[in-house]
């Protein structure tokens, strides 16, 4: 997951790996609030994690847009059959 996130953020250095890994774990925990099992191999979950990390890494100028996007992805996953809590 770390390499996929780094690719999405266009990061080639390892200098931010610890911070990025912490954000990935936070994203999984956040998704776990509304999902049965946030499976990192699922493309929709992966995209939501990337959006969460992009939103929280540094100070993005498009934070509000990313926040709306993440919230929408999370809501759609929560209401989708097979994803949301039972």
The first five atom37 places (N, CA, C, CB, O) and aatype in JSON, in Angstrom:
{
  "aatype": [20, 20, 20, 20, 20, 20, 20, 20, 20, 20, 20, 20, 20, 20, 20, 20, 20, 20, 20, 20, 20, 20, 20, 20, 20, 20, 20, 20, 20, 20, 20, 20, 20, 20, 20, 20, 20, 20, 20, 20, 20, 20, 20, 20, 20, 20, 20, 20, 20, 20, 20, 20, 20, 20, 20, 20, 20, 20, 20, 20, 20, 20, 20, 20, 20, 20, 20, 20, 20, 20, 20, 20, 20, 20, 20, 20, 20, 20, 20, 20, 20, 20, 20, 20, 20, 20],
  "atom_mask": [
    [1, 1, 1, 1, 1],
    [1, 1, 1, 1, 1],
    [1, 1, 1, 1, 1],
    [1, 1, 1, 1, 1],
    [1, 1, 1, 1, 1],
    [1, 1, 1, 1, 1],
    [1, 1, 1, 1, 1],
    [1, 1, 1, 1, 1],
    [1, 1, 1, 1, 1],
    [1, 1, 1, 1, 1],
    [1, 1, 1, 1, 1],
    [1, 1, 1, 1, 1],
    [1, 1, 1, 1, 1],
    [1, 1, 1, 1, 1],
    [1, 1, 1, 1, 1],
    [1, 1, 1, 1, 1],
    [1, 1, 1, 1, 1],
    [1, 1, 1, 1, 1],
    [1, 1, 1, 1, 1],
    [1, 1, 1, 1, 1],
    [1, 1, 1, 1, 1],
    [1, 1, 1, 1, 1],
    [1, 1, 1, 1, 1],
    [1, 1, 1, 1, 1],
    [1, 1, 1, 1, 1],
    [1, 1, 1, 1, 1],
    [1, 1, 1, 1, 1],
    [1, 1, 1, 1, 1],
    [1, 1, 1, 1, 1],
    [1, 1, 1, 1, 1],
    [1, 1, 1, 1, 1],
    [1, 1, 1, 1, 1],
    [1, 1, 1, 1, 1],
    [1, 1, 1, 1, 1],
    [1, 1, 1, 1, 1],
    [1, 1, 1, 1, 1],
    [1, 1, 1, 1, 1],
    [1, 1, 1, 1, 1],
    [1, 1, 1, 1, 1],
    [1, 1, 1, 1, 1],
    [1, 1, 1, 1, 1],
    [1, 1, 1, 1, 1],
    [1, 1, 1, 1, 1],
    [1, 1, 1, 1, 1],
    [1, 1, 1, 1, 1],
    [1, 1, 1, 1, 1],
    [1, 1, 1, 1, 1],
    [1, 1, 1, 1, 1],
    [1, 1, 1, 1, 1],
    [1, 1, 1, 1, 1],
    [1, 1, 1, 1, 1],
    [1, 1, 1, 1, 1],
    [1, 1, 1, 1, 1],
    [1, 1, 1, 1, 1],
    [1, 1, 1, 1, 1],
    [1, 1, 1, 1, 1],
    [1, 1, 1, 1, 1],
    [1, 1, 1, 1, 1],
    [1, 1, 1, 1, 1],
    [1, 1, 1, 1, 1],
    [1, 1, 1, 1, 1],
    [1, 1, 1, 1, 1],
    [1, 1, 1, 1, 1],
    [1, 1, 1, 1, 1],
    [1, 1, 1, 1, 1],
    [1, 1, 1, 1, 1],
    [1, 1, 1, 1, 1],
    [1, 1, 1, 1, 1],
    [1, 1, 1, 1, 1],
    [1, 1, 1, 1, 1],
    [1, 1, 1, 1, 1],
    [1, 1, 1, 1, 1],
    [1, 1, 1, 1, 1],
    [1, 1, 1, 1, 1],
    [1, 1, 1, 1, 1],
    [1, 1, 1, 1, 1],
    [1, 1, 1, 1, 1],
    [1, 1, 1, 1, 1],
    [1, 1, 1, 1, 1],
    [1, 1, 1, 1, 1],
    [1, 1, 1, 1, 1],
    [1, 1, 1, 1, 1],
    [1, 1, 1, 1, 1],
    [1, 1, 1, 1, 1],
    [1, 1, 1, 1, 1],
    [1, 1, 1, 1, 1]
  ],
  "atom_positions": [
    [[0.82, -1.19, 0.0], [0.0, 0.0, 0.0], [0.87, 1.26, 0.0], [-0.94, -0.01, 1.2], [0.54, 2.24, -0.66]],
    [[1.97, 1.21, 0.73], [2.86, 2.38, 0.81], [3.34, 2.79, -0.57], [4.06, 2.08, 1.72], [3.34, 3.98, -0.9]],
    [[3.76, 1.83, -1.38], [4.26, 2.16, -2.72], [3.15, 2.73, -3.61], [4.86, 0.91, -3.39], [3.41, 3.64, -4.4]],
    [[1.95, 2.23, -3.48], [0.83, 2.77, -4.26], [0.52, 4.2, -3.86], [-0.42, 1.9, -4.08], [0.23, 5.04, -4.72]],
    [[0.58, 4.49, -2.57], [0.34, 5.84, -2.08], [1.46, 6.77, -2.56], [0.25, 5.86, -0.53], [1.19, 7.89, -3.01]],
    [[2.69, 6.33, -2.46], [3.81, 7.15, -2.91], [3.69, 7.47, -4.4], [5.14, 6.46, -2.62], [3.96, 8.59, -4.81]],
    [[3.3, 6.49, -5.18], [3.12, 6.71, -6.61], [2.01, 7.74, -6.87], [2.78, 5.37, -7.32], [2.16, 8.62, -7.71]],
    [[0.91, 7.61, -6.14], [-0.21, 8.55, -6.3], [0.19, 9.97, -5.93], [-1.4, 8.1, -5.45], [-0.3, 10.94, -6.53]],
    [[1.07, 10.1, -4.95], [1.53, 11.42, -4.5], [2.77, 11.9, -5.26], [1.81, 11.4, -3.01], [3.27, 13.0, -5.01]],
    [[3.26, 11.08, -6.17], [4.47, 11.39, -6.95], [5.69, 11.59, -6.05], [4.24, 12.65, -7.81], [6.49, 12.5, -6.26]],
    [[5.81, 10.73, -5.04], [6.93, 10.79, -4.09], [7.9, 9.67, -4.43], [6.43, 10.67, -2.61], [7.5, 8.51, -4.54]],
    [[9.18, 10.02, -4.6], [10.18, 9.01, -4.95], [11.19, 8.77, -3.82], [10.92, 9.43, -6.2], [11.98, 7.84, -3.89]],
    [[11.15, 9.58, -2.81], [12.06, 9.43, -1.69], [11.44, 8.58, -0.6], [12.46, 10.79, -1.14], [10.22, 8.43, -0.53]],
    [[12.28, 8.02, 0.26], [11.8, 7.26, 1.41], [11.69, 8.13, 2.66], [12.73, 6.08, 1.68], [11.33, 7.64, 3.73]],
    [[12.0, 9.4, 2.53], [12.05, 10.3, 3.69], [10.72, 10.42, 4.41], [12.5, 11.66, 3.25], [10.69, 10.69, 5.61]],
    [[9.61, 10.22, 3.7], [8.29, 10.4, 4.31], [7.58, 9.08, 4.6], [7.42, 11.24, 3.4], [6.4, 9.08, 4.95]],
    [[8.28, 7.97, 4.48], [7.64, 6.66, 4.62], [6.92, 6.49, 5.95], [8.67, 5.58, 4.47], [5.8, 5.98, 5.98]],
    [[7.53, 6.89, 7.05], [6.9, 6.71, 8.36], [5.61, 7.52, 8.45], [7.86, 7.12, 9.49], [4.59, 7.03, 8.93]],
    [[5.65, 8.76, 7.99], [4.46, 9.62, 8.02], [3.37, 9.06, 7.12], [4.81, 11.05, 7.6], [2.2, 9.01, 7.49]],
    [[3.76, 8.63, 5.92], [2.78, 8.07, 5.0], [2.17, 6.79, 5.55], [3.43, 7.81, 3.64], [0.97, 6.57, 5.43]],
    [[2.99, 5.94, 6.14], [2.48, 4.69, 6.72], [1.51, 4.98, 7.86], [3.65, 3.81, 7.23], [0.49, 4.3, 7.99]],
    [[1.81, 5.98, 8.67], [0.89, 6.36, 9.75], [-0.43, 6.86, 9.19], [1.53, 7.45, 10.64], [-1.49, 6.56, 9.73]],
    [[-0.38, 7.63, 8.1], [-1.61, 8.11, 7.47], [-2.4, 6.97, 6.85], [-1.28, 9.15, 6.4], [-3.63, 6.97, 6.89]],
    [[-1.71, 6.0, 6.27], [-2.39, 4.82, 5.72], [-3.13, 4.08, 6.84], [-1.37, 3.88, 5.03], [-4.28, 3.68, 6.67]],
    [[-2.47, 3.89, 7.96], [-3.1, 3.21, 9.09], [-4.29, 4.0, 9.63], [-2.07, 2.97, 10.2], [-5.3, 3.42, 10.01]],
    [[-4.16, 5.32, 9.66], [-5.27, 6.17, 10.1], [-6.45, 6.06, 9.13], [-4.81, 7.64, 10.22], [-7.6, 6.02, 9.55]],
    [[-6.15, 6.01, 7.84], [-7.21, 5.87, 6.84], [-7.95, 4.55, 7.01], [-6.63, 5.97, 5.41], [-9.18, 4.51, 6.97]],
    [[-7.21, 3.48, 7.21], [-7.82, 2.16, 7.41], [-8.68, 2.16, 8.66], [-6.74, 1.06, 7.51], [-9.78, 1.62, 8.66]],
    [[-8.18, 2.78, 9.72], [-8.96, 2.87, 10.96], [-10.22, 3.7, 10.75], [-8.12, 3.48, 12.1], [-11.29, 3.34, 11.24]],
    [[-10.1, 4.8, 10.02], [-11.25, 5.65, 9.76], [-12.3, 4.91, 8.92], [-10.82, 6.94, 9.05], [-13.49, 4.99, 9.21]],
    [[-11.86, 4.21, 7.91], [-12.79, 3.43, 7.1], [-13.41, 2.3, 7.91], [-12.06, 2.86, 5.87], [-14.56, 1.91, 7.68]],
    [[-12.66, 1.77, 8.87], [-13.15, 0.7, 9.72], [-14.31, 1.11, 10.61], [-12.04, 0.19, 10.58], [-15.01, 0.26, 11.15]],
    [[-14.52, 2.41, 10.75], [-15.66, 2.9, 11.53], [-16.97, 2.55, 10.83], [-15.55, 4.43, 11.73], [-17.98, 2.3, 11.49]],
    [[-16.94, 2.54, 9.49], [-18.19, 2.31, 8.73], [-18.17, 1.04, 7.88], [-18.46, 3.49, 7.85], [-19.19, 0.68, 7.3]],
    [[-17.02, 0.37, 7.78], [-16.92, -0.81, 6.92], [-16.64, -2.06, 7.74], [-15.82, -0.62, 5.89], [-16.01, -2.0, 8.8]],
    [[-17.14, -3.2, 7.23], [-16.89, -4.48, 7.88], [-15.4, -4.79, 7.95], [-17.62, -5.59, 7.15], [-14.86, -5.07, 9.02]],
    [[-14.75, -4.74, 6.81], [-13.34, -5.12, 6.73], [-12.7, -4.32, 5.61], [-13.18, -6.65, 6.49], [-12.79, -4.71, 4.44]],
    [[-12.04, -3.19, 5.93], [-11.4, -2.4, 4.87], [-10.22, -3.15, 4.25], [-10.92, -1.05, 5.43], [-9.08, -3.0, 4.68]],
    [[-10.5, -3.94, 3.24], [-9.51, -4.78, 2.56], [-8.68, -3.93, 1.6], [-10.21, -5.94, 1.8], [-9.19, -3.41, 0.62]],
    [[-7.4, -3.8, 1.9], [-6.5, -2.97, 1.1], [-6.33, -3.46, -0.34], [-5.15, -2.91, 1.77], [-5.86, -2.71, -1.19]],
    [[-6.7, -4.68, -0.61], [-6.57, -5.18, -1.98], [-7.76, -4.79, -2.86], [-6.42, -6.71, -1.96], [-7.72, -4.96, -4.07]],
    [[-8.8, -4.27, -2.25], [-9.99, -3.82, -2.98], [-9.69, -2.45, -3.59], [-11.24, -3.75, -2.04], [-9.23, -1.54, -2.9]],
    [[-9.95, -2.3, -4.88], [-9.63, -1.06, -5.6], [-10.35, 0.16, -5.03], [-9.98, -1.22, -7.07], [-9.77, 1.25, -4.97]],
    [[-11.6, 0.0, -4.6], [-12.33, 1.13, -4.03], [-11.75, 1.55, -2.68], [-13.82, 0.77, -3.88], [-11.67, 2.74, -2.38]],
    [[-11.36, 0.59, -1.88], [-10.74, 0.88, -0.59], [-9.39, 1.55, -0.82], [-10.56, -0.42, 0.26], [-9.06, 2.54, -0.16]],
    [[-8.61, 1.02, -1.75], [-7.31, 1.6, -2.07], [-7.45, 3.06, -2.49], [-6.62, 0.8, -3.17], [-6.67, 3.91, -2.05]],
    [[-8.42, 3.35, -3.33], [-8.62, 4.72, -3.78], [-9.0, 5.63, -2.62], [-9.7, 4.78, -4.87], [-8.52, 6.76, -2.53]],
    [[-9.85, 5.16, -1.73], [-10.24, 5.96, -0.57], [-9.03, 6.23, 0.33], [-11.35, 5.24, 0.24], [-8.87, 7.33, 0.85]],
    [[-8.19, 5.23, 0.51], [-6.98, 5.4, 1.33], [-6.06, 6.44, 0.68], [-6.22, 4.05, 1.5], [-5.55, 7.32, 1.37]],
    [[-5.86, 6.35, -0.61], [-5.02, 7.34, -1.31], [-5.58, 8.75, -1.15], [-4.91, 6.99, -2.8], [-4.83, 9.7, -0.92]],
    [[-6.89, 8.89, -1.26], [-7.51, 10.2, -1.11], [-7.31, 10.72, 0.31], [-9.01, 10.14, -1.45], [-6.99, 11.89, 0.5]],
    [[-7.49, 9.86, 1.31], [-7.3, 10.25, 2.71], [-5.87, 10.72, 2.95], [-7.64, 9.08, 3.64], [-5.65, 11.76, 3.57]],
    [[-4.91, 9.96, 2.45], [-3.51, 10.32, 2.65], [-3.19, 11.63, 1.94], [-2.58, 9.2, 2.14], [-2.54, 12.51, 2.52]],
    [[-3.62, 11.77, 0.71], [-3.38, 13.01, -0.04], [-3.98, 14.21, 0.7], [-3.98, 12.92, -1.47], [-3.39, 15.28, 0.73]],
    [[-5.15, 14.01, 1.29], [-5.84, 15.07, 2.01], [-5.08, 15.49, 3.27], [-7.25, 14.61, 2.38], [-5.11, 16.66, 3.65]],
    [[-4.41, 14.54, 3.92], [-3.78, 14.81, 5.21], [-2.27, 14.95, 5.17], [-4.13, 13.72, 6.14], [-1.64, 15.22, 6.19]],
    [[-1.67, 14.76, 4.0], [-0.22, 14.86, 3.88], [0.16, 16.3, 3.55], [0.33, 13.89, 2.79], [-0.24, 16.84, 2.51]],
    [[0.92, 16.92, 4.42], [1.33, 18.31, 4.2], [0.15, 19.24, 4.33], [1.99, 18.47, 2.83], [-0.75, 19.02, 5.15]],
    [[0.15, 20.27, 3.53], [-0.93, 21.26, 3.52], [-1.42, 21.45, 2.08], [-0.46, 22.62, 4.12], [-1.08, 22.44, 1.43]],
    [[-2.22, 20.5, 1.59], [-2.67, 20.6, 0.2], [-3.56, 21.81, -0.03], [-3.41, 19.32, -0.2], [-4.41, 22.13, 0.8]],
    [[-3.36, 22.48, -1.14], [-4.15, 23.66, -1.46], [-5.6, 23.28, -1.77], [-3.54, 24.41, -2.65], [-6.49, 24.13, -1.69]],
    [[-5.84, 22.02, -2.11], [-7.19, 21.57, -2.44], [-7.78, 20.67, -1.35], [-7.17, 20.83, -3.76], [-8.52, 19.73, -1.64]],
    [[-7.44, 20.98, -0.1], [-7.9, 20.18, 1.03], [-9.43, 20.0, 1.02], [-7.46, 20.82, 2.36], [-9.92, 18.89, 1.17]],
    [[-10.16, 21.09, 0.84], [-11.62, 21.02, 0.9], [-12.17, 20.08, -0.17], [-12.22, 22.42, 0.72], [-13.09, 19.31, 0.1]],
    [[-11.63, 20.13, -1.37], [-12.06, 19.25, -2.45], [-11.75, 17.8, -2.1], [-11.39, 19.64, -3.78], [-12.58, 16.91, -2.3]],
    [[-10.54, 17.56, -1.57], [-10.15, 16.21, -1.19], [-11.02, 15.69, -0.05], [-8.68, 16.17, -0.79], [-11.39, 14.51, -0.04]],
    [[-11.33, 16.54, 0.9], [-12.18, 16.14, 2.04], [-13.56, 15.74, 1.55], [-12.3, 17.29, 3.07], [-14.1, 14.71, 1.98]],
    [[-14.15, 16.52, 0.66], [-15.46, 16.18, 0.09], [-15.38, 14.85, -0.67], [-15.97, 17.31, -0.84], [-16.27, 14.01, -0.57]],
    [[-14.32, 14.68, -1.43], [-14.14, 13.45, -2.2], [-14.02, 12.24, -1.28], [-12.9, 13.55, -3.09], [-14.67, 11.22, -1.5]],
    [[-13.2, 12.35, -0.24], [-13.03, 11.23, 0.69], [-14.34, 10.93, 1.41], [-11.93, 11.55, 1.72], [-14.73, 9.76, 1.52]],
    [[-15.02, 11.96, 1.89], [-16.29, 11.75, 2.59], [-17.31, 11.05, 1.68], [-16.85, 13.09, 3.08], [-18.06, 10.19, 2.13]],
    [[-17.34, 11.43, 0.41], [-18.25, 10.81, -0.54], [-17.87, 9.35, -0.78], [-18.26, 11.59, -1.88], [-18.73, 8.47, -0.8]],
    [[-16.58, 9.07, -0.96], [-16.13, 7.69, -1.15], [-16.5, 6.83, 0.06], [-14.6, 7.64, -1.39], [-17.0, 5.72, -0.09]],
    [[-16.26, 7.37, 1.24], [-16.55, 6.65, 2.48], [-18.06, 6.38, 2.6], [-16.06, 7.46, 3.71], [-18.46, 5.28, 2.97]],
    [[-18.87, 7.38, 2.29], [-20.33, 7.21, 2.38], [-20.82, 6.18, 1.37], [-21.04, 8.56, 2.15], [-21.69, 5.37, 1.68]],
    [[-20.28, 6.22, 0.17], [-20.7, 5.25, -0.85], [-20.31, 3.84, -0.45], [-20.08, 5.61, -2.21], [-21.09, 2.9, -0.63]],
    [[-19.1, 3.68, 0.09], [-18.68, 2.36, 0.54], [-19.56, 1.87, 1.69], [-17.21, 2.38, 0.98], [-19.94, 0.7, 1.73]],
    [[-19.88, 2.77, 2.62], [-20.7, 2.4, 3.78], [-22.09, 1.92, 3.37], [-20.81, 3.57, 4.73], [-22.68, 1.07, 4.03]],
    [[-22.6, 2.48, 2.28], [-23.96, 2.1, 1.87], [-23.98, 1.0, 0.81], [-24.68, 3.32, 1.33], [-25.05, 0.49, 0.47]],
    [[-22.83, 0.62, 0.31], [-22.76, -0.41, -0.73], [-22.91, -1.81, -0.13], [-21.44, -0.3, -1.5], [-22.41, -2.09, 0.97]],
    [[-23.58, -2.65, -0.84], [-23.77, -4.03, -0.4], [-22.42, -4.72, -0.27], [-24.68, -4.79, -1.38], [-21.59, -4.66, -1.18]],
    [[-22.21, -5.39, 0.85], [-20.98, -6.13, 1.07], [-19.85, -5.33, 1.69], [-20.53, -6.69, -0.2], [-18.81, -5.89, 2.04]],
    [[-20.02, -4.03, 1.83], [-18.98, -3.19, 2.41], [-19.35, -2.69, 3.81], [-18.7, -2.01, 1.5], [-18.57, -2.83, 4.76]],
    [[-20.53, -2.11, 3.94], [-20.94, -1.45, 5.18], [-21.13, -2.41, 6.33], [-22.2, -0.69, 4.96], [-21.21, -3.63, 6.15]],
    [[-21.2, -1.85, 7.52], [-21.42, -2.64, 8.72], [-22.81, -3.26, 8.68], [-21.25, -1.79, 9.99], [-23.75, -2.66, 8.16]],
    [[-22.92, -4.44, 9.21], [-24.23, -5.13, 9.22], [-25.02, -4.75, 10.45], [-24.04, -6.66, 9.18], [-26.14, -5.23, 10.64]]
  ]
}
